[in-house]
Amino acid sequence: MVSVLYLAEVLRKARVIGGGRAELKLLACQRSELSWSAVSGEEVIPAPDDANYNAGALVMVELSAGKQVQRHAEAGRQLVSILQNFSRLQEKAKTQEEEIEQWKQSLTYQSQELNRREMEIEAAQEQIQQMDEDFERLEKQRQEIETAQEEVNRLRAEFERKSQELEGAWAQLQGESNRLEERQAELQQMTVLDEGRSRQFQELLDRVANSAAPIESIQTQLHGASESLSQQQQMLDQHWQKVGEQQAAAQQLQEEVNQQTQALQERWSAWQQAQTALEQARIELEIKQNQLHLKQEYAKTLTAQLQSQEALRQEVAQLAEGSSKVNLQHLEHMPLEELQTTAQDLEKDLEKLSRFVSSQEEELVLQQQTIDELREQIQQASEYDRLGLETELADEQDRYQMLNQTLVGQRRNLQERQITLKQHQTVLAKRQGYPLPDNQERSVDVEPILSQIEQTRQRYAEQLQALEQEIRDLQTAIAAAQQSVAQQAGSQAANWDDVRQFDQQVRSQITAVAELWGKVNTYHEFLQPIQDNLNLLKQQTEGATATVTDFQLSSTAQRQAIAEMRETVQQLTNPAAELAAS
């Protein structure tokens, strides 16, 4: 059968003798383990016979579907547990909200960092694209230089071929010249040349003259190659100038980065020192807070002792007064059987209440033992475990206080019922003619007891007053320390952001310097082979130009010699012709 747990208030209808009939006013209904809802309207059910609760007491009642009471118990302890669970849930929810807020801040920072990295990547991509374009231009220039080098090599090969042909023609001419000299020696003896010999000499001279290399075309091609090399050198000089500017900028930026790195290290060192001081201040604050917590717990204990002493004083005073709300005259005139039945009912109620109060007293003793055990564990626990044990001790002490306060009324009610029962038994014994019970109240002087209780209460009050002053002083010191720690923490947080931003700036500058040096080194590695090849081509071109100039001088001398030889052959031919005509 399904049962539902309710929180109810005890109501009693007053009657002339003894307590009234108990009823339960339903206040709240349990929907789930941690969910309760208020009961609408005024829903009242009769209490079971064993429900010995005072009017106004709160009890936990399990009701069946037909609103029949299945179980009931004092609600004090369970209410304490529910309130503690609710408090823990609130703290857990607060902790989760703080964690969510931290996650939000972390995600915001990560998003900002991601955006910054994306911007850096885009800038790096732009630089890489610019470098690719520069490399493409340099590659094009390298290809042009290679083309010019191939053209120079071709011209050089052609020049060497022409030189070889010229050397062959020159050697042939030299041979013919030697033969001509031999023939001149013969002609000096003969004085004239015949027409066949003259024609043969003319053909040889024409062959020598026609075999001369085209010096002008070679000079034109070498001049074009020199101009192309000069243009390539000018373009390469522009790149060298750009590399020099980037190298100077990299050197300057490197010096700035070195200075900023030194400044960053100093700022990190200062932040670490401030953080160490902050941690020390937090430790001192935590020590003061622990001292305050212990003093507050001791103050709660003294307050509870004062309340217990006051309750004890009131109970003793009530016993001394012997006050009772029972109308003795009414008992004297009540029918004997009814009086006897009433006394028996009161005795049964007193036994039930005595058992209930005894069980509560035992539970209170067990609760005190639990508190004592926790205190011993705190004394032997480490600093890390002590906080959790102190929290558990505070919960157990709160539960002890609520249970003790509940028992104060129960004890008073038990004493009143004992007095009422004794009065009924006394009147009944008197009317039946029996001797008075042995436990009949006698006059007791409670003034010494009241005086001792008052002295104890006064001592506790003085201790509590001094302890409260110490707590106020400690709270003032803690407030000042908390303000100081909060200021230091805020300053540290701001300094952390500044140092972290400065660290990011320095890292970005280090990356920029590295990229710039990498770009400069890449330009050097790419341009230097091109420059070396260009220098080699310039040397080869200049050597070829010098060779062509020497060859041009030699060719001029050759042409002059050929002209002189033609003139000599002509002179030798004319006398022979004239001799033939005659």
JOURKA-V870644 format. One record per residue. N is the residue number from 1. RES is the residue in one letter. SS is DSSP state (A for helix, B for strand, O for the rest). PSI is psi in radians with two decimals (* if undefined). Layout:
BEGIN
n: {N;N}
res: {RES;RES}
ss: {SS;SS}
psi: {PSI;PSI}
END
This chain:
BEGIN
n: {1;2;3;4;5;6;7;8;9;10;11;12;13;14;15;16;17;18;19;20;21;22;23;24;25;26;27;28;29;30;31;32;33;34;35;36;37;38;39;40;41;42;43;44;45;46;47;48;49;50;51;52;53;54;55;56;57;58;59;60;61;62;63;64;65;66;67;68;69;70;71;72;73;74;75;76;77;78;79;80;81;82;83;84;85;86;87;88;89;90;91;92;93;94;95;96;97;98;99;100;101;102;103;104;105;106;107;108;109;110;111;112;113;114;115;116;117;118;119;120;121;122;123;124;125;126;127;128;129;130;131;132;133;134;135;136;137;138;139;140;141;142;143;144;145;146;147;148;149;150;151;152;153;154;155;156;157;158;159;160;161;162;163;164;165;166;167;168;169;170;171;172;173;174;175;176;177;178;179;180;181;182;183;184;185;186;187;188;189;190;191;192;193;194;195;196;197;198;199;200;201;202;203;204;205;206;207;208;209;210;211;212;213;214;215;216;217;218;219;220;221;222;223;224;225;226;227;228;229;230;231;232;233;234;235;236;237;238;239;240;241;242;243;244;245;246;247;248;249;250;251;252;253;254;255;256;257;258;259;260;261;262;263;264;265;266;267;268;269;270;271;272;273;274;275;276;277;278;279;280;281;282;283;284;285;286;287;288;289;290;291;292;293;294;295;296;297;298;299;300;301;302;303;304;305;306;307;308;309;310;311;312;313;314;315;316;317;318;319;320;321;322;323;324;325;326;327;328;329;330;331;332;333;334;335;336;337;338;339;340;341;342;343;344;345;346;347;348;349;350;351;352;353;354;355;356;357;358;359;360;361;362;363;364;365;366;367;368;369;370;371;372;373;374;375;376;377;378;379;380;381;382;383;384;385;386;387;388;389;390;391;392;393;394;395;396;397;398;399;400;401;402;403;404;405;406;407;408;409;410;411;412;413;414;415;416;417;418;419;420;421;422;423;424;425;426;427;428;429;430;431;432;433;434;435;436;437;438;439;440;441;442;443;444;445;446;447;448;449;450;451;452;453;454;455;456;457;458;459;460;461;462;463;464;465;466;467;468;469;470;471;472;473;474;475;476;477;478;479;480;481;482;483;484;485;486;487;488;489;490;491;492;493;494;495;496;497;498;499;500;501;502;503;504;505;506;507;508;509;510;511;512;513;514;515;516;517;518;519;520;521;522;523;524;525;526;527;528;529;530;531;532;533;534;535;536;537;538;539;540;541;542;543;544;545;546;547;548;549;550;551;552;553;554;555;556;557;558;559;560;561;562;563;564;565;566;567;568;569;570;571;572;573;574;575;576;577;578;579;580;581;582}
res: {M;V;S;V;L;Y;L;A;E;V;L;R;K;A;R;V;I;G;G;G;R;A;E;L;K;L;L;A;C;Q;R;S;E;L;S;W;S;A;V;S;G;E;E;V;I;P;A;P;D;D;A;N;Y;N;A;G;A;L;V;M;V;E;L;S;A;G;K;Q;V;Q;R;H;A;E;A;G;R;Q;L;V;S;I;L;Q;N;F;S;R;L;Q;E;K;A;K;T;Q;E;E;E;I;E;Q;W;K;Q;S;L;T;Y;Q;S;Q;E;L;N;R;R;E;M;E;I;E;A;A;Q;E;Q;I;Q;Q;M;D;E;D;F;E;R;L;E;K;Q;R;Q;E;I;E;T;A;Q;E;E;V;N;R;L;R;A;E;F;E;R;K;S;Q;E;L;E;G;A;W;A;Q;L;Q;G;E;S;N;R;L;E;E;R;Q;A;E;L;Q;Q;M;T;V;L;D;E;G;R;S;R;Q;F;Q;E;L;L;D;R;V;A;N;S;A;A;P;I;E;S;I;Q;T;Q;L;H;G;A;S;E;S;L;S;Q;Q;Q;Q;M;L;D;Q;H;W;Q;K;V;G;E;Q;Q;A;A;A;Q;Q;L;Q;E;E;V;N;Q;Q;T;Q;A;L;Q;E;R;W;S;A;W;Q;Q;A;Q;T;A;L;E;Q;A;R;I;E;L;E;I;K;Q;N;Q;L;H;L;K;Q;E;Y;A;K;T;L;T;A;Q;L;Q;S;Q;E;A;L;R;Q;E;V;A;Q;L;A;E;G;S;S;K;V;N;L;Q;H;L;E;H;M;P;L;E;E;L;Q;T;T;A;Q;D;L;E;K;D;L;E;K;L;S;R;F;V;S;S;Q;E;E;E;L;V;L;Q;Q;Q;T;I;D;E;L;R;E;Q;I;Q;Q;A;S;E;Y;D;R;L;G;L;E;T;E;L;A;D;E;Q;D;R;Y;Q;M;L;N;Q;T;L;V;G;Q;R;R;N;L;Q;E;R;Q;I;T;L;K;Q;H;Q;T;V;L;A;K;R;Q;G;Y;P;L;P;D;N;Q;E;R;S;V;D;V;E;P;I;L;S;Q;I;E;Q;T;R;Q;R;Y;A;E;Q;L;Q;A;L;E;Q;E;I;R;D;L;Q;T;A;I;A;A;A;Q;Q;S;V;A;Q;Q;A;G;S;Q;A;A;N;W;D;D;V;R;Q;F;D;Q;Q;V;R;S;Q;I;T;A;V;A;E;L;W;G;K;V;N;T;Y;H;E;F;L;Q;P;I;Q;D;N;L;N;L;L;K;Q;Q;T;E;G;A;T;A;T;V;T;D;F;Q;L;S;S;T;A;Q;R;Q;A;I;A;E;M;R;E;T;V;Q;Q;L;T;N;P;A;A;E;L;A;A;S}
ss: {O;O;O;B;B;B;B;B;B;B;B;B;B;O;O;O;O;O;O;O;B;B;B;B;B;B;B;B;B;B;B;B;O;O;B;B;B;B;O;O;O;O;O;B;B;B;O;O;O;O;O;O;O;O;O;O;O;B;B;B;B;B;B;O;O;O;O;O;B;B;B;B;B;B;O;A;A;A;A;A;A;A;A;A;A;A;A;A;A;A;A;A;A;A;A;A;A;A;A;A;A;A;A;A;A;A;A;A;A;A;A;A;A;A;A;A;A;A;A;A;A;A;A;A;A;A;A;A;A;A;A;A;A;A;A;A;A;A;A;A;A;A;A;A;A;A;A;A;A;A;A;A;A;A;A;A;A;A;A;A;A;A;A;A;A;A;A;A;A;A;A;A;A;A;A;A;A;A;A;A;A;A;A;A;A;A;A;A;A;A;O;O;O;O;A;A;A;A;A;A;A;A;A;A;A;A;A;A;A;A;O;O;O;O;A;A;A;A;A;A;A;A;A;A;A;A;A;A;A;A;A;A;A;A;A;A;A;A;A;A;A;A;A;A;A;A;A;A;A;A;A;A;A;A;A;A;A;A;A;A;A;A;A;A;A;A;A;A;A;A;A;A;A;A;A;A;A;A;A;A;A;A;A;A;A;A;A;A;A;A;A;A;A;A;A;A;A;A;A;A;A;A;A;A;A;A;A;A;A;A;A;A;A;A;A;A;A;A;A;A;A;O;O;O;O;O;O;A;A;A;A;A;A;O;O;A;A;A;A;A;A;A;A;A;A;A;A;A;A;A;A;A;A;A;A;A;A;A;A;A;A;A;A;A;A;A;A;A;A;A;A;A;A;A;A;A;A;A;A;A;O;O;A;A;A;A;A;A;A;A;A;A;A;A;A;A;A;A;A;A;A;A;A;A;A;A;A;A;A;A;A;A;A;A;A;A;A;A;A;A;A;A;A;A;A;A;A;A;A;A;A;A;O;O;O;O;O;O;O;O;O;O;O;O;O;O;A;A;A;A;A;A;A;A;A;A;A;A;A;A;A;A;A;A;A;A;A;A;A;A;A;A;A;A;A;A;A;A;A;A;A;A;A;A;A;A;A;A;A;A;A;A;A;A;A;A;A;A;A;A;A;A;A;A;A;A;A;A;A;A;A;A;A;A;A;A;A;A;A;A;A;A;A;A;A;A;A;A;A;A;A;A;A;A;A;A;A;A;A;A;A;A;A;A;A;A;A;A;A;A;A;A;A;A;A;A;A;A;A;A;A;A;A;A;A;A;A;A;A;A;A;A;A;A;A;A;A;A;A;A;A;O}
psi: {2.36;2.30;2.69;2.41;2.30;2.66;2.19;2.73;2.38;2.22;2.49;2.27;2.14;2.52;2.98;-0.79;2.29;-2.97;2.87;3.07;2.23;2.46;2.75;2.10;2.00;2.19;-0.79;2.69;2.41;2.13;-0.65;-2.98;-0.64;0.30;2.23;2.61;2.55;2.55;2.13;2.56;-3.05;1.56;2.02;2.35;2.66;2.51;2.65;2.90;-0.52;0.21;1.57;1.27;2.62;2.76;2.36;-0.14;2.63;2.30;2.72;2.20;2.32;2.12;2.49;-3.10;-0.47;0.32;0.58;2.36;2.14;-0.76;2.70;2.68;2.78;2.39;-0.11;-0.93;-0.74;-0.63;-0.71;-0.77;-0.74;-0.76;-0.69;-0.75;-0.71;-0.70;-0.74;-0.69;-0.70;-0.78;-0.70;-0.73;-0.70;-0.74;-0.72;-0.67;-0.72;-0.72;-0.71;-0.72;-0.70;-0.70;-0.73;-0.81;-0.72;-0.75;-0.67;-0.77;-0.74;-0.66;-0.77;-0.74;-0.66;-0.73;-0.71;-0.73;-0.64;-0.72;-0.72;-0.69;-0.71;-0.74;-0.71;-0.67;-0.70;-0.74;-0.72;-0.69;-0.72;-0.73;-0.67;-0.72;-0.73;-0.71;-0.66;-0.74;-0.74;-0.64;-0.69;-0.76;-0.66;-0.73;-0.69;-0.72;-0.72;-0.66;-0.77;-0.67;-0.72;-0.69;-0.74;-0.72;-0.70;-0.79;-0.67;-0.73;-0.73;-0.70;-0.73;-0.67;-0.82;-0.66;-0.73;-0.75;-0.72;-0.72;-0.63;-0.77;-0.66;-0.69;-0.70;-0.75;-0.66;-0.68;-0.74;-0.64;-0.70;-0.77;-0.61;-0.70;-0.68;-0.71;-0.61;-0.69;-0.70;-0.68;-0.60;-0.57;-0.66;-0.41;-0.37;2.81;2.53;2.99;-0.65;-0.74;-0.69;-0.77;-0.69;-0.75;-0.69;-0.72;-0.72;-0.74;-0.65;-0.71;-0.72;-0.71;-0.66;-0.36;0.03;2.43;2.60;1.42;-0.67;-0.77;-0.68;-0.72;-0.69;-0.77;-0.71;-0.67;-0.73;-0.72;-0.69;-0.73;-0.73;-0.74;-0.65;-0.73;-0.74;-0.68;-0.68;-0.80;-0.72;-0.61;-0.63;-0.74;-0.68;-0.68;-0.74;-0.73;-0.71;-0.73;-0.77;-0.64;-0.72;-0.75;-0.70;-0.69;-0.77;-0.78;-0.59;-0.71;-0.75;-0.73;-0.69;-0.75;-0.77;-0.60;-0.72;-0.77;-0.66;-0.74;-0.71;-0.73;-0.65;-0.71;-0.76;-0.70;-0.69;-0.72;-0.77;-0.63;-0.67;-0.75;-0.68;-0.77;-0.69;-0.73;-0.66;-0.70;-0.78;-0.69;-0.72;-0.67;-0.78;-0.70;-0.69;-0.71;-0.76;-0.74;-0.77;-0.74;-0.67;-0.68;-0.69;-0.65;-0.68;-0.72;-0.77;-0.70;-0.75;-0.68;-0.73;-0.77;-0.69;-0.73;-0.68;-0.74;-0.73;-0.71;-0.74;-0.69;-0.76;-0.69;-0.69;-0.68;-0.67;-0.66;-0.47;0.51;2.57;2.53;0.10;2.36;1.82;-0.61;-0.68;-0.64;-0.61;-0.56;-0.05;2.50;2.52;-0.74;-0.73;-0.68;-0.73;-0.72;-0.73;-0.72;-0.71;-0.73;-0.73;-0.64;-0.71;-0.78;-0.67;-0.68;-0.76;-0.80;-0.63;-0.74;-0.74;-0.79;-0.63;-0.74;-0.68;-0.66;-0.73;-0.72;-0.63;-0.67;-0.75;-0.67;-0.68;-0.66;-0.69;-0.74;-0.75;-0.73;-0.71;-0.68;-0.70;-0.67;-0.64;-0.69;-0.54;-0.12;2.83;3.00;-0.57;-0.75;-0.32;-0.65;-0.79;-0.71;-0.64;-0.66;-0.77;-0.67;-0.73;-0.71;-0.76;-0.65;-0.67;-0.71;-0.68;-0.76;-0.77;-0.71;-0.68;-0.73;-0.63;-0.67;-0.40;-0.83;-0.65;-0.70;-0.74;-0.75;-0.68;-0.73;-0.71;-0.73;-0.62;-0.77;-0.76;-0.76;-0.73;-0.69;-0.74;-0.75;-0.65;-0.84;-0.73;-0.77;-0.66;-0.76;-0.52;-0.15;0.22;2.73;2.74;2.58;2.65;-0.47;0.31;2.41;2.39;2.82;2.13;2.36;1.86;0.09;-0.78;-0.67;-0.76;-0.66;-0.76;-0.71;-0.71;-0.69;-0.78;-0.77;-0.67;-0.73;-0.77;-0.69;-0.74;-0.77;-0.70;-0.67;-0.79;-0.70;-0.67;-0.63;-0.74;-0.69;-0.74;-0.77;-0.73;-0.65;-0.68;-0.79;-0.69;-0.71;-0.77;-0.74;-0.70;-0.71;-0.75;-0.77;-0.69;-0.75;-0.79;-0.72;-0.73;-0.75;-0.72;-0.69;-0.77;-0.76;-0.64;-0.78;-0.76;-0.82;-0.69;-0.74;-0.73;-0.67;-0.73;-0.70;-0.79;-0.73;-0.71;-0.73;-0.66;-0.73;-0.74;-0.72;-0.76;-0.75;-0.70;-0.75;-0.68;-0.69;-0.77;-0.80;-0.65;-0.74;-0.76;-0.85;-0.53;-0.68;-0.56;-0.79;-0.67;-0.74;-0.72;-0.77;-0.68;-0.72;-0.72;-0.73;-0.68;-0.75;-0.76;-0.70;-0.76;-0.69;-0.73;-0.68;-0.74;-0.69;-0.75;-0.67;-0.76;-0.71;-0.60;-0.71;-0.72;-0.65;-0.63;-0.77;-0.63;-0.77;-0.68;-0.72;-0.69;-0.73;-0.72;-0.65;-0.66;-0.74;-0.69;-0.77;-0.65;-0.72;-0.65;-0.48;-0.65;-0.82;-0.62;-0.70;-0.77;-0.66;-0.62;-0.64;-0.66;*}
END
